[in-house]
Amino acid sequence: MKQVKIGLVGLGFMGSTHWGVYQGMKNAKVVALADVDAKKRKGDISAVVGNIGGGDNSKPLDLTGVTVYDDAFDMITDPDIDVVDICVPTPEHCDLVCAALAVGKHVFCEKPLCGTPAELKKIVAAVRKSKKFFNVGLCVRAWPEYRHAYEYFKSGKAGKMRSATFKRISPSVDGNAWKNWFMDGAQSGGALLDLHVHDVDEVNYFFGKPKSVTAFGAADIVSKNGGVDHVVATYDYGDGSLVMAEGGWAAAKGTPFEMSFTIVCEKATLKLDASGYHIYPVKGKPITPKVDVKAGPTGWHQELAYFVNCVAKGVQPDKYQTIDSVEDSMKMVFAEMKSIKTRKAVAI
């Protein structure tokens, strides 16, 4: 079995999460690490906090055999690396993605892909030019319950969609990241770009790109510099269906993290909430599906295992996403930003 060698950029919440996932994979090994934080370069992740999943940050990571860099651009030239895994603040994504692809590395980049339409255009061009593999950490596409619902819906068993609501609500992430960058809307884009992006992507994944979007947002509730901390968006498909997504990270500390959906179709309603994931047929008894967790219990496990397997086998990774679909999702997010500012529907 070919062992895929990973160069990990960033040991924040997502970087340390990826580290943990890789430790459980027989065909992956983190051989290099880059981080600007001297403590993290020594494996100390005690300051890392997240809004889902938890984890034991009390023990330092064992970096034995891992080459450590303070500059990611130095790391990506390491000839021993097969994949560059980028888990740093959004403003750094574009340059790192393009540089890693340019030196012939496969790239896995955490969400959101980028912060501006100009960066999106640059990254998409670099990916299409490169012969290397590229995926984005839109992990909800691979999250077992969402994936099952997607496959069930696409099979036609549920019939035509009539309405769909996706929701993602988090307690405040103030103080949870390196230099508190999430709370600077100019860097993170607020909850709209960093959190709500998952459900925008799910809308696109399930139903395709809509004709237009109308969004309303509340800015600077917990962040600053125009960060949209709560957003409600509706998507027009021109067919009479009602599709909505809501997301925010301004809830009080201690508020349970929520990710949920309700998809009402002709023959069944698909629903994920605090009670679990269930399918409610119009005729027949409710169903509690058995979801596929062979690669792991979360979308992080699923997406990374799949990407690594594709690299190991030399097979283009397109099960969960293509660069075209990711581009469409980002265009939807940017359209929401414009709609919030103009208070008008924005064509996509």
Buried (B, 14 or more C-beta within 10 A) or exposed (E): EEBBBBBBBBBBBBBBBBBBBBEEBEBBBBBBBBBBBEEBBEBBBEBBBBBEEEBEBEEEBEBEEBBBBEEBBEBBBBEEBBBBBBBBBBBBBBBBBBBBBEBBBBBBBBBBBBBBBEBBEBBBEBBEEBEBBBBBBBBBBBBBBBBBBBEBBEEEBBEEBBBBBBBBBBBBBBEBBBEBBBBBBBBBBBBBBBBBBBBBBBBBBBBEBBEBBBBBBBBBBBBEEBBBBBBBBBBBBEEEBBBBBBBBBBBEEEEEBBBBBBBBBEBBBBBBEEEEBBBBBEEEEEBEBEBEEEBBEBBBBBBBBBBBBBBBEEEEBEBBBBBEBBBBBBBBBBBBBBBBBEEEBBEB
